[in-house]
């Protein structure tokens, strides 16, 4: 099972919903909070992404809050 990477920001309700979804699926993930570490924004920009939440699972990138798309790539 490939660990997911959740790019989030402080106080983001959609980011919280993604945390809940990943937890409910028992899927391991690492959270990268762009408020606490702005360097994570550069990682997103390197992928052509400027939106949080974004979840990366292997080669798959789910931009924005698209829970059905995330479930498909898990």
mmCIF file of the N, C-alpha and C atoms, coordinates in Angstrom:
data_MODEL
# 
_entry.id   MODEL 
# 
loop_
_atom_site.group_PDB 
_atom_site.id 
_atom_site.type_symbol 
_atom_site.label_atom_id 
_atom_site.label_alt_id 
_atom_site.label_comp_id 
_atom_site.label_asym_id 
_atom_site.label_entity_id 
_atom_site.label_seq_id 
_atom_site.pdbx_PDB_ins_code 
_atom_site.Cartn_x 
_atom_site.Cartn_y 
_atom_site.Cartn_z 
_atom_site.occupancy 
_atom_site.B_iso_or_equiv 
_atom_site.pdbx_formal_charge 
_atom_site.auth_seq_id 
_atom_site.auth_comp_id 
_atom_site.auth_asym_id 
_atom_site.auth_atom_id 
_atom_site.pdbx_PDB_model_num 
ATOM 1   N N  . UNK A 1 1  ? 0.856   -1.178 0.000   1.00 0.00 ? 1  UNK A N  1 
ATOM 2   C CA . UNK A 1 1  ? 0.000   0.000  0.000   1.00 0.00 ? 1  UNK A CA 1 
ATOM 3   C C  . UNK A 1 1  ? 0.899   1.237  0.000   1.00 0.00 ? 1  UNK A C  1 
ATOM 4   N N  . UNK A 1 2  ? 0.754   2.059  -1.017  1.00 0.00 ? 2  UNK A N  1 
ATOM 5   C CA . UNK A 1 2  ? 1.541   3.276  -1.141  1.00 0.00 ? 2  UNK A CA 1 
ATOM 6   C C  . UNK A 1 2  ? 1.014   4.346  -0.202  1.00 0.00 ? 2  UNK A C  1 
ATOM 7   N N  . UNK A 1 3  ? 1.929   4.945  0.571   1.00 0.00 ? 3  UNK A N  1 
ATOM 8   C CA . UNK A 1 3  ? 1.512   6.003  1.490   1.00 0.00 ? 3  UNK A CA 1 
ATOM 9   C C  . UNK A 1 3  ? 1.084   7.232  0.700   1.00 0.00 ? 3  UNK A C  1 
ATOM 10  N N  . UNK A 1 4  ? -0.020  7.831  1.118   1.00 0.00 ? 4  UNK A N  1 
ATOM 11  C CA . UNK A 1 4  ? -0.512  9.060  0.502   1.00 0.00 ? 4  UNK A CA 1 
ATOM 12  C C  . UNK A 1 4  ? 0.186   10.252 1.143   1.00 0.00 ? 4  UNK A C  1 
ATOM 13  N N  . UNK A 1 5  ? 0.282   11.335 0.391   1.00 0.00 ? 5  UNK A N  1 
ATOM 14  C CA . UNK A 1 5  ? 0.793   12.596 0.922   1.00 0.00 ? 5  UNK A CA 1 
ATOM 15  C C  . UNK A 1 5  ? -0.318  13.622 0.766   1.00 0.00 ? 5  UNK A C  1 
ATOM 16  N N  . UNK A 1 6  ? -0.768  14.148 1.898   1.00 0.00 ? 6  UNK A N  1 
ATOM 17  C CA . UNK A 1 6  ? -1.822  15.154 1.924   1.00 0.00 ? 6  UNK A CA 1 
ATOM 18  C C  . UNK A 1 6  ? -1.193  16.523 2.122   1.00 0.00 ? 6  UNK A C  1 
ATOM 19  N N  . UNK A 1 7  ? -1.316  17.365 1.114   1.00 0.00 ? 7  UNK A N  1 
ATOM 20  C CA . UNK A 1 7  ? -0.875  18.757 1.229   1.00 0.00 ? 7  UNK A CA 1 
ATOM 21  C C  . UNK A 1 7  ? -2.064  19.553 1.749   1.00 0.00 ? 7  UNK A C  1 
ATOM 22  N N  . UNK A 1 8  ? -1.852  20.219 2.865   1.00 0.00 ? 8  UNK A N  1 
ATOM 23  C CA . UNK A 1 8  ? -2.953  20.905 3.544   1.00 0.00 ? 8  UNK A CA 1 
ATOM 24  C C  . UNK A 1 8  ? -2.515  22.302 3.960   1.00 0.00 ? 8  UNK A C  1 
ATOM 25  N N  . UNK A 1 9  ? -3.446  22.998 4.584   1.00 0.00 ? 9  UNK A N  1 
ATOM 26  C CA . UNK A 1 9  ? -3.156  24.290 5.182   1.00 0.00 ? 9  UNK A CA 1 
ATOM 27  C C  . UNK A 1 9  ? -3.913  24.366 6.510   1.00 0.00 ? 9  UNK A C  1 
ATOM 28  N N  . UNK A 1 10 ? -3.425  25.148 7.421   1.00 0.00 ? 10 UNK A N  1 
ATOM 29  C CA . UNK A 1 10 ? -4.039  25.277 8.738   1.00 0.00 ? 10 UNK A CA 1 
ATOM 30  C C  . UNK A 1 10 ? -5.459  25.832 8.617   1.00 0.00 ? 10 UNK A C  1 
ATOM 31  N N  . UNK A 1 11 ? -6.396  25.194 9.329   1.00 0.00 ? 11 UNK A N  1 
ATOM 32  C CA . UNK A 1 11 ? -7.776  25.666 9.362   1.00 0.00 ? 11 UNK A CA 1 
ATOM 33  C C  . UNK A 1 11 ? -8.615  25.290 8.161   1.00 0.00 ? 11 UNK A C  1 
ATOM 34  N N  . UNK A 1 12 ? -8.119  24.427 7.311   1.00 0.00 ? 12 UNK A N  1 
ATOM 35  C CA . UNK A 1 12 ? -8.834  24.036 6.085   1.00 0.00 ? 12 UNK A CA 1 
ATOM 36  C C  . UNK A 1 12 ? -9.835  22.924 6.390   1.00 0.00 ? 12 UNK A C  1 
ATOM 37  N N  . UNK A 1 13 ? -11.153 23.207 6.277   1.00 0.00 ? 13 UNK A N  1 
ATOM 38  C CA . UNK A 1 13 ? -12.140 22.169 6.579   1.00 0.00 ? 13 UNK A CA 1 
ATOM 39  C C  . UNK A 1 13 ? -12.115 21.008 5.575   1.00 0.00 ? 13 UNK A C  1 
ATOM 40  N N  . UNK A 1 14 ? -11.774 21.279 4.335   1.00 0.00 ? 14 UNK A N  1 
ATOM 41  C CA . UNK A 1 14 ? -11.712 20.199 3.347   1.00 0.00 ? 14 UNK A CA 1 
ATOM 42  C C  . UNK A 1 14 ? -10.503 19.307 3.611   1.00 0.00 ? 14 UNK A C  1 
ATOM 43  N N  . UNK A 1 15 ? -9.433  19.892 4.113   1.00 0.00 ? 15 UNK A N  1 
ATOM 44  C CA . UNK A 1 15 ? -8.258  19.095 4.490   1.00 0.00 ? 15 UNK A CA 1 
ATOM 45  C C  . UNK A 1 15 ? -8.625  18.151 5.626   1.00 0.00 ? 15 UNK A C  1 
ATOM 46  N N  . UNK A 1 16 ? -9.401  18.654 6.577   1.00 0.00 ? 16 UNK A N  1 
ATOM 47  C CA . UNK A 1 16 ? -9.866  17.817 7.691   1.00 0.00 ? 16 UNK A CA 1 
ATOM 48  C C  . UNK A 1 16 ? -10.726 16.662 7.184   1.00 0.00 ? 16 UNK A C  1 
ATOM 49  N N  . UNK A 1 17 ? -11.560 16.922 6.215   1.00 0.00 ? 17 UNK A N  1 
ATOM 50  C CA . UNK A 1 17 ? -12.401 15.855 5.657   1.00 0.00 ? 17 UNK A CA 1 
ATOM 51  C C  . UNK A 1 17 ? -11.549 14.793 4.958   1.00 0.00 ? 17 UNK A C  1 
ATOM 52  N N  . UNK A 1 18 ? -10.475 15.221 4.301   1.00 0.00 ? 18 UNK A N  1 
ATOM 53  C CA . UNK A 1 18 ? -9.556  14.247 3.705   1.00 0.00 ? 18 UNK A CA 1 
ATOM 54  C C  . UNK A 1 18 ? -8.864  13.423 4.788   1.00 0.00 ? 18 UNK A C  1 
ATOM 55  N N  . UNK A 1 19 ? -8.454  14.051 5.887   1.00 0.00 ? 19 UNK A N  1 
ATOM 56  C CA . UNK A 1 19 ? -7.836  13.300 6.989   1.00 0.00 ? 19 UNK A CA 1 
ATOM 57  C C  . UNK A 1 19 ? -8.806  12.235 7.492   1.00 0.00 ? 19 UNK A C  1 
ATOM 58  N N  . UNK A 1 20 ? -10.060 12.627 7.667   1.00 0.00 ? 20 UNK A N  1 
ATOM 59  C CA . UNK A 1 20 ? -11.077 11.687 8.142   1.00 0.00 ? 20 UNK A CA 1 
ATOM 60  C C  . UNK A 1 20 ? -11.270 10.545 7.142   1.00 0.00 ? 20 UNK A C  1 
ATOM 61  N N  . UNK A 1 21 ? -11.287 10.865 5.858   1.00 0.00 ? 21 UNK A N  1 
ATOM 62  C CA . UNK A 1 21 ? -11.461 9.842  4.822   1.00 0.00 ? 21 UNK A CA 1 
ATOM 63  C C  . UNK A 1 21 ? -10.287 8.862  4.834   1.00 0.00 ? 21 UNK A C  1 
ATOM 64  N N  . UNK A 1 22 ? -9.079  9.384  4.862   1.00 0.00 ? 22 UNK A N  1 
ATOM 65  C CA . UNK A 1 22 ? -7.899  8.520  4.870   1.00 0.00 ? 22 UNK A CA 1 
ATOM 66  C C  . UNK A 1 22 ? -7.873  7.653  6.126   1.00 0.00 ? 22 UNK A C  1 
ATOM 67  N N  . UNK A 1 23 ? -8.215  8.242  7.263   1.00 0.00 ? 23 UNK A N  1 
ATOM 68  C CA . UNK A 1 23 ? -8.263  7.470  8.511   1.00 0.00 ? 23 UNK A CA 1 
ATOM 69  C C  . UNK A 1 23 ? -9.323  6.371  8.438   1.00 0.00 ? 23 UNK A C  1 
ATOM 70  N N  . UNK A 1 24 ? -10.507 6.706  7.892   1.00 0.00 ? 24 UNK A N  1 
ATOM 71  C CA . UNK A 1 24 ? -11.591 5.723  7.827   1.00 0.00 ? 24 UNK A CA 1 
ATOM 72  C C  . UNK A 1 24 ? -11.243 4.551  6.904   1.00 0.00 ? 24 UNK A C  1 
ATOM 73  N N  . UNK A 1 25 ? -10.412 4.813  5.901   1.00 0.00 ? 25 UNK A N  1 
ATOM 74  C CA . UNK A 1 25 ? -9.983  3.756  4.983   1.00 0.00 ? 25 UNK A CA 1 
ATOM 75  C C  . UNK A 1 25 ? -8.769  2.998  5.517   1.00 0.00 ? 25 UNK A C  1 
ATOM 76  N N  . UNK A 1 26 ? -8.195  3.489  6.630   1.00 0.00 ? 26 UNK A N  1 
ATOM 77  C CA . UNK A 1 26 ? -7.003  2.853  7.185   1.00 0.00 ? 26 UNK A CA 1 
ATOM 78  C C  . UNK A 1 26 ? -5.793  3.015  6.292   1.00 0.00 ? 26 UNK A C  1 
ATOM 79  N N  . UNK A 1 27 ? -5.813  4.053  5.464   1.00 0.00 ? 27 UNK A N  1 
ATOM 80  C CA . UNK A 1 27 ? -4.723  4.267  4.506   1.00 0.00 ? 27 UNK A CA 1 
ATOM 81  C C  . UNK A 1 27 ? -3.643  5.149  5.147   1.00 0.00 ? 27 UNK A C  1 
ATOM 82  N N  . UNK A 1 28 ? -2.400  4.701  5.139   1.00 0.00 ? 28 UNK A N  1 
ATOM 83  C CA . UNK A 1 28 ? -1.339  5.519  5.727   1.00 0.00 ? 28 UNK A CA 1 
ATOM 84  C C  . UNK A 1 28 ? -1.112  6.781  4.903   1.00 0.00 ? 28 UNK A C  1 
ATOM 85  N N  . UNK A 1 29 ? -0.847  7.885  5.617   1.00 0.00 ? 29 UNK A N  1 
ATOM 86  C CA . UNK A 1 29 ? -0.574  9.137  4.906   1.00 0.00 ? 29 UNK A CA 1 
ATOM 87  C C  . UNK A 1 29 ? 0.357   10.018 5.724   1.00 0.00 ? 29 UNK A C  1 
ATOM 88  N N  . UNK A 1 30 ? 1.006   10.891 5.006   1.00 0.00 ? 30 UNK A N  1 
ATOM 89  C CA . UNK A 1 30 ? 1.853   11.914 5.604   1.00 0.00 ? 30 UNK A CA 1 
ATOM 90  C C  . UNK A 1 30 ? 1.206   13.248 5.275   1.00 0.00 ? 30 UNK A C  1 
ATOM 91  N N  . UNK A 1 31 ? 1.051   14.086 6.272   1.00 0.00 ? 31 UNK A N  1 
ATOM 92  C CA . UNK A 1 31 ? 0.475   15.404 6.024   1.00 0.00 ? 31 UNK A CA 1 
ATOM 93  C C  . UNK A 1 31 ? 1.596   16.425 5.903   1.00 0.00 ? 31 UNK A C  1 
ATOM 94  N N  . UNK A 1 32 ? 1.500   17.244 4.875   1.00 0.00 ? 32 UNK A N  1 
ATOM 95  C CA . UNK A 1 32 ? 2.461   18.328 4.660   1.00 0.00 ? 32 UNK A CA 1 
ATOM 96  C C  . UNK A 1 32 ? 1.693   19.641 4.682   1.00 0.00 ? 32 UNK A C  1 
ATOM 97  N N  . UNK A 1 33 ? 1.773   20.316 5.822   1.00 0.00 ? 33 UNK A N  1 
ATOM 98  C CA . UNK A 1 33 ? 1.037   21.552 6.050   1.00 0.00 ? 33 UNK A CA 1 
ATOM 99  C C  . UNK A 1 33 ? 1.803   22.722 5.439   1.00 0.00 ? 33 UNK A C  1 
ATOM 100 N N  . UNK A 1 34 ? 1.214   23.343 4.425   1.00 0.00 ? 34 UNK A N  1 
ATOM 101 C CA . UNK A 1 34 ? 1.885   24.424 3.710   1.00 0.00 ? 34 UNK A CA 1 
ATOM 102 C C  . UNK A 1 34 ? 1.908   25.727 4.501   1.00 0.00 ? 34 UNK A C  1 
ATOM 103 N N  . UNK A 1 35 ? 1.062   25.845 5.525   1.00 0.00 ? 35 UNK A N  1 
ATOM 104 C CA . UNK A 1 35 ? 1.099   27.021 6.384   1.00 0.00 ? 35 UNK A CA 1 
ATOM 105 C C  . UNK A 1 35 ? 2.321   26.950 7.287   1.00 0.00 ? 35 UNK A C  1 
ATOM 106 N N  . UNK A 1 36 ? 2.563   25.777 7.837   1.00 0.00 ? 36 UNK A N  1 
ATOM 107 C CA . UNK A 1 36 ? 3.688   25.587 8.743   1.00 0.00 ? 36 UNK A CA 1 
ATOM 108 C C  . UNK A 1 36 ? 5.019   25.521 8.002   1.00 0.00 ? 36 UNK A C  1 
ATOM 109 N N  . UNK A 1 37 ? 5.002   25.010 6.775   1.00 0.00 ? 37 UNK A N  1 
ATOM 110 C CA . UNK A 1 37 ? 6.222   24.889 5.983   1.00 0.00 ? 37 UNK A CA 1 
ATOM 111 C C  . UNK A 1 37 ? 5.927   25.311 4.542   1.00 0.00 ? 37 UNK A C  1 
ATOM 112 N N  . UNK A 1 38 ? 6.103   26.596 4.226   1.00 0.00 ? 38 UNK A N  1 
ATOM 113 C CA . UNK A 1 38 ? 5.811   27.085 2.875   1.00 0.00 ? 38 UNK A CA 1 
ATOM 114 C C  . UNK A 1 38 ? 6.626   26.392 1.773   1.00 0.00 ? 38 UNK A C  1 
ATOM 115 N N  . UNK A 1 39 ? 7.701   25.718 2.142   1.00 0.00 ? 39 UNK A N  1 
ATOM 116 C CA . UNK A 1 39 ? 8.489   24.984 1.159   1.00 0.00 ? 39 UNK A CA 1 
ATOM 117 C C  . UNK A 1 39 ? 7.683   23.893 0.469   1.00 0.00 ? 39 UNK A C  1 
ATOM 118 N N  . UNK A 1 40 ? 6.647   23.412 1.149   1.00 0.00 ? 40 UNK A N  1 
ATOM 119 C CA . UNK A 1 40 ? 5.791   22.399 0.530   1.00 0.00 ? 40 UNK A CA 1 
ATOM 120 C C  . UNK A 1 40 ? 5.036   22.955 -0.671  1.00 0.00 ? 40 UNK A C  1 
ATOM 121 N N  . UNK A 1 41 ? 4.820   24.268 -0.690  1.00 0.00 ? 41 UNK A N  1 
ATOM 122 C CA . UNK A 1 41 ? 4.172   24.883 -1.862  1.00 0.00 ? 41 UNK A CA 1 
ATOM 123 C C  . UNK A 1 41 ? 5.043   24.727 -3.100  1.00 0.00 ? 41 UNK A C  1 
ATOM 124 N N  . UNK A 1 42 ? 6.374   24.751 -2.899  1.00 0.00 ? 42 UNK A N  1 
ATOM 125 C CA . UNK A 1 42 ? 7.292   24.558 -4.022  1.00 0.00 ? 42 UNK A CA 1 
ATOM 126 C C  . UNK A 1 42 ? 7.174   23.136 -4.574  1.00 0.00 ? 42 UNK A C  1 
ATOM 127 N N  . UNK A 1 43 ? 6.975   22.167 -3.674  1.00 0.00 ? 43 UNK A N  1 
ATOM 128 C CA . UNK A 1 43 ? 6.774   20.785 -4.133  1.00 0.00 ? 43 UNK A CA 1 
ATOM 129 C C  . UNK A 1 43 ? 5.526   20.691 -5.008  1.00 0.00 ? 43 UNK A C  1 
ATOM 130 N N  . UNK A 1 44 ? 4.459   21.357 -4.581  1.00 0.00 ? 44 UNK A N  1 
ATOM 131 C CA . UNK A 1 44 ? 3.227   21.359 -5.371  1.00 0.00 ? 44 UNK A CA 1 
ATOM 132 C C  . UNK A 1 44 ? 3.447   22.067 -6.702  1.00 0.00 ? 44 UNK A C  1 
ATOM 133 N N  . UNK A 1 45 ? 4.113   23.216 -6.659  1.00 0.00 ? 45 UNK A N  1 
ATOM 134 C CA . UNK A 1 45 ? 4.355   23.994 -7.876  1.00 0.00 ? 45 UNK A CA 1 
ATOM 135 C C  . UNK A 1 45 ? 5.158   23.177 -8.887  1.00 0.00 ? 45 UNK A C  1 
ATOM 136 N N  . UNK A 1 46 ? 6.070   22.349 -8.404  1.00 0.00 ? 46 UNK A N  1 
ATOM 137 C CA . UNK A 1 46 ? 6.862   21.499 -9.306  1.00 0.00 ? 46 UNK A CA 1 
ATOM 138 C C  . UNK A 1 46 ? 5.976   20.508 -10.050 1.00 0.00 ? 46 UNK A C  1 
ATOM 139 N N  . UNK A 1 47 ? 4.808   20.212 -9.489  1.00 0.00 ? 47 UNK A N  1 
ATOM 140 C CA . UNK A 1 47 ? 3.835   19.331 -10.147 1.00 0.00 ? 47 UNK A CA 1 
ATOM 141 C C  . UNK A 1 47 ? 2.800   20.124 -10.937 1.00 0.00 ? 47 UNK A C  1 
ATOM 142 N N  . UNK A 1 48 ? 2.943   21.449 -10.951 1.00 0.00 ? 48 UNK A N  1 
ATOM 143 C CA . UNK A 1 48 ? 1.991   22.292 -11.659 1.00 0.00 ? 48 UNK A CA 1 
ATOM 144 C C  . UNK A 1 48 ? 0.710   22.524 -10.876 1.00 0.00 ? 48 UNK A C  1 
ATOM 145 N N  . UNK A 1 49 ? 0.779   22.370 -9.559  1.00 0.00 ? 49 UNK A N  1 
ATOM 146 C CA . UNK A 1 49 ? -0.395  22.489 -8.693  1.00 0.00 ? 49 UNK A CA 1 
ATOM 147 C C  . UNK A 1 49 ? -0.233  23.685 -7.765  1.00 0.00 ? 49 UNK A C  1 
ATOM 148 N N  . UNK A 1 50 ? -1.322  24.438 -7.579  1.00 0.00 ? 50 UNK A N  1 
ATOM 149 C CA . UNK A 1 50 ? -1.282  25.580 -6.663  1.00 0.00 ? 50 UNK A CA 1 
ATOM 150 C C  . UNK A 1 50 ? -2.487  25.589 -5.722  1.00 0.00 ? 50 UNK A C  1 
ATOM 151 N N  . UNK A 1 51 ? -3.074  24.406 -5.499  1.00 0.00 ? 51 UNK A N  1 
ATOM 152 C CA . UNK A 1 51 ? -4.309  24.296 -4.727  1.00 0.00 ? 51 UNK A CA 1 
ATOM 153 C C  . UNK A 1 51 ? -4.122  23.288 -3.592  1.00 0.00 ? 51 UNK A C  1 
ATOM 154 N N  . UNK A 1 52 ? -4.645  23.629 -2.412  1.00 0.00 ? 52 UNK A N  1 
ATOM 155 C CA . UNK A 1 52 ? -4.775  22.644 -1.341  1.00 0.00 ? 52 UNK A CA 1 
ATOM 156 C C  . UNK A 1 52 ? -6.248  22.535 -1.008  1.00 0.00 ? 52 UNK A C  1 
ATOM 157 N N  . UNK A 1 53 ? -6.731  21.393 -0.637  1.00 0.00 ? 53 UNK A N  1 
ATOM 158 C CA . UNK A 1 53 ? -5.960  20.174 -0.453  1.00 0.00 ? 53 UNK A CA 1 
ATOM 159 C C  . UNK A 1 53 ? -5.589  19.517 -1.780  1.00 0.00 ? 53 UNK A C  1 
ATOM 160 N N  . UNK A 1 54 ? -4.447  18.881 -1.754  1.00 0.00 ? 54 UNK A N  1 
ATOM 161 C CA . UNK A 1 54 ? -4.004  18.025 -2.844  1.00 0.00 ? 54 UNK A CA 1 
ATOM 162 C C  . UNK A 1 54 ? -3.468  16.760 -2.203  1.00 0.00 ? 54 UNK A C  1 
ATOM 163 N N  . UNK A 1 55 ? -3.801  15.618 -2.786  1.00 0.00 ? 55 UNK A N  1 
ATOM 164 C CA . UNK A 1 55 ? -3.308  14.345 -2.283  1.00 0.00 ? 55 UNK A CA 1 
ATOM 165 C C  . UNK A 1 55 ? -2.552  13.641 -3.398  1.00 0.00 ? 55 UNK A C  1 
ATOM 166 N N  . UNK A 1 56 ? -1.351  13.172 -3.050  1.00 0.00 ? 56 UNK A N  1 
ATOM 167 C CA . UNK A 1 56 ? -0.518  12.428 -3.994  1.00 0.00 ? 56 UNK A CA 1 
ATOM 168 C C  . UNK A 1 56 ? -0.434  10.991 -3.491  1.00 0.00 ? 56 UNK A C  1 
ATOM 169 N N  . UNK A 1 57 ? -0.765  10.054 -4.372  1.00 0.00 ? 57 UNK A N  1 
ATOM 170 C CA . UNK A 1 57 ? -0.657  8.630  -4.063  1.00 0.00 ? 57 UNK A CA 1 
ATOM 171 C C  . UNK A 1 57 ? 0.120   7.995  -5.201  1.00 0.00 ? 57 UNK A C  1 
ATOM 172 N N  . UNK A 1 58 ? 1.382   7.700  -4.963  1.00 0.00 ? 58 UNK A N  1 
ATOM 173 C CA . UNK A 1 58 ? 2.232   7.179  -6.031  1.00 0.00 ? 58 UNK A CA 1 
ATOM 174 C C  . UNK A 1 58 ? 2.342   8.210  -7.141  1.00 0.00 ? 58 UNK A C  1 
ATOM 175 N N  . UNK A 1 59 ? 1.956   7.827  -8.352  1.00 0.00 ? 59 UNK A N  1 
ATOM 176 C CA . UNK A 1 59 ? 1.995   8.737  -9.500  1.00 0.00 ? 59 UNK A CA 1 
ATOM 177 C C  . UNK A 1 59 ? 0.688   9.492  -9.689  1.00 0.00 ? 59 UNK A C  1 
ATOM 178 N N  . UNK A 1 60 ? -0.293  9.228  -8.855  1.00 0.00 ? 60 UNK A N  1 
ATOM 179 C CA . UNK A 1 60 ? -1.610  9.859  -8.975  1.00 0.00 ? 60 UNK A CA 1 
ATOM 180 C C  . UNK A 1 60 ? -1.689  11.113 -8.117  1.00 0.00 ? 60 UNK A C  1 
ATOM 181 N N  . UNK A 1 61 ? -2.257  12.163 -8.691  1.00 0.00 ? 61 UNK A N  1 
ATOM 182 C CA . UNK A 1 61 ? -2.422  13.432 -7.980  1.00 0.00 ? 61 UNK A CA 1 
ATOM 183 C C  . UNK A 1 61 ? -3.895  13.817 -8.035  1.00 0.00 ? 61 UNK A C  1 
ATOM 184 N N  . UNK A 1 62 ? -4.482  14.026 -6.851  1.00 0.00 ? 62 UNK A N  1 
ATOM 185 C CA . UNK A 1 62 ? -5.875  14.451 -6.757  1.00 0.00 ? 62 UNK A CA 1 
ATOM 186 C C  . UNK A 1 62 ? -5.860  15.891 -6.251  1.00 0.00 ? 62 UNK A C  1 
ATOM 187 N N  . UNK A 1 63 ? -6.195  16.811 -7.141  1.00 0.00 ? 63 UNK A N  1 
ATOM 188 C CA . UNK A 1 63 ? -6.147  18.242 -6.838  1.00 0.00 ? 63 UNK A CA 1 
ATOM 189 C C  . UNK A 1 63 ? -7.521  18.708 -6.382  1.00 0.00 ? 63 UNK A C  1 
ATOM 190 N N  . UNK A 1 64 ? -7.552  19.433 -5.266  1.00 0.00 ? 64 UNK A N  1 
ATOM 191 C CA . UNK A 1 64 ? -8.814  19.921 -4.739  1.00 0.00 ? 64 UNK A CA 1 
ATOM 192 C C  . UNK A 1 64 ? -9.527  18.819 -3.972  1.00 0.00 ? 64 UNK A C  1 
ATOM 193 N N  . UNK A 1 65 ? -10.732 19.102 -3.517  1.00 0.00 ? 65 UNK A N  1 
ATOM 194 C CA . UNK A 1 65 ? -11.488 18.120 -2.745  1.00 0.00 ? 65 UNK A CA 1 
ATOM 195 C C  . UNK A 1 65 ? -12.338 17.290 -3.681  1.00 0.00 ? 65 UNK A C  1 
ATOM 196 N N  . UNK A 1 66 ? -11.839 16.117 -4.005  1.00 0.00 ? 66 UNK A N  1 
ATOM 197 C CA . UNK A 1 66 ? -12.535 15.170 -4.884  1.00 0.00 ? 66 UNK A CA 1 
ATOM 198 C C  . UNK A 1 66 ? -12.461 13.790 -4.239  1.00 0.00 ? 66 UNK A C  1 
ATOM 199 N N  . UNK A 1 67 ? -13.272 13.582 -3.199  1.00 0.00 ? 67 UNK A N  1 
ATOM 200 C CA . UNK A 1 67 ? -13.170 12.339 -2.443  1.00 0.00 ? 67 UNK A CA 1 
ATOM 201 C C  . UNK A 1 67 ? -13.380 11.074 -3.271  1.00 0.00 ? 67 UNK A C  1 
ATOM 202 N N  . UNK A 1 68 ? -14.286 11.094 -4.235  1.00 0.00 ? 68 UNK A N  1 
ATOM 203 C CA . UNK A 1 68 ? -14.505 9.906  -5.066  1.00 0.00 ? 68 UNK A CA 1 
ATOM 204 C C  . UNK A 1 68 ? -13.260 9.567  -5.890  1.00 0.00 ? 68 UNK A C  1 
ATOM 205 N N  . UNK A 1 69 ? -12.606 10.600 -6.404  1.00 0.00 ? 69 UNK A N  1 
ATOM 206 C CA . UNK A 1 69 ? -11.371 10.390 -7.164  1.00 0.00 ? 69 UNK A CA 1 
ATOM 207 C C  . UNK A 1 69 ? -10.274 9.834  -6.263  1.00 0.00 ? 69 UNK A C  1 
ATOM 208 N N  . UNK A 1 70 ? -10.207 10.336 -5.028  1.00 0.00 ? 70 UNK A N  1 
ATOM 209 C CA . UNK A 1 70 ? -9.196  9.836  -4.104  1.00 0.00 ? 70 UNK A CA 1 
ATOM 210 C C  . UNK A 1 70 ? -9.435  8.370  -3.772  1.00 0.00 ? 70 UNK A C  1 
ATOM 211 N N  . UNK A 1 71 ? -10.675 8.011  -3.507  1.00 0.00 ? 71 UNK A N  1 
ATOM 212 C CA . UNK A 1 71 ? -10.991 6.608  -3.195  1.00 0.00 ? 71 UNK A CA 1 
ATOM 213 C C  . UNK A 1 71 ? -10.584 5.699  -4.350  1.00 0.00 ? 71 UNK A C  1 
ATOM 214 N N  . UNK A 1 72 ? -10.778 6.159  -5.586  1.00 0.00 ? 72 UNK A N  1 
ATOM 215 C CA . UNK A 1 72 ? -10.397 5.354  -6.753  1.00 0.00 ? 72 UNK A CA 1 
ATOM 216 C C  . UNK A 1 72 ? -8.906  5.083  -6.805  1.00 0.00 ? 72 UNK A C  1 
ATOM 217 N N  . UNK A 1 73 ? -8.073  6.060  -6.423  1.00 0.00 ? 73 UNK A N  1 
ATOM 218 C CA . UNK A 1 73 ? -6.621  5.854  -6.522  1.00 0.00 ? 73 UNK A CA 1 
ATOM 219 C C  . UNK A 1 73 ? -6.033  5.168  -5.304  1.00 0.00 ? 73 UNK A C  1 
ATOM 220 N N  . UNK A 1 74 ? -6.816  5.105  -4.220  1.00 0.00 ? 74 UNK A N  1 
ATOM 221 C CA . UNK A 1 74 ? -6.313  4.390  -3.045  1.00 0.00 ? 74 UNK A CA 1 
ATOM 222 C C  . UNK A 1 74 ? -6.286  2.904  -3.328  1.00 0.00 ? 74 UNK A C  1 
# 
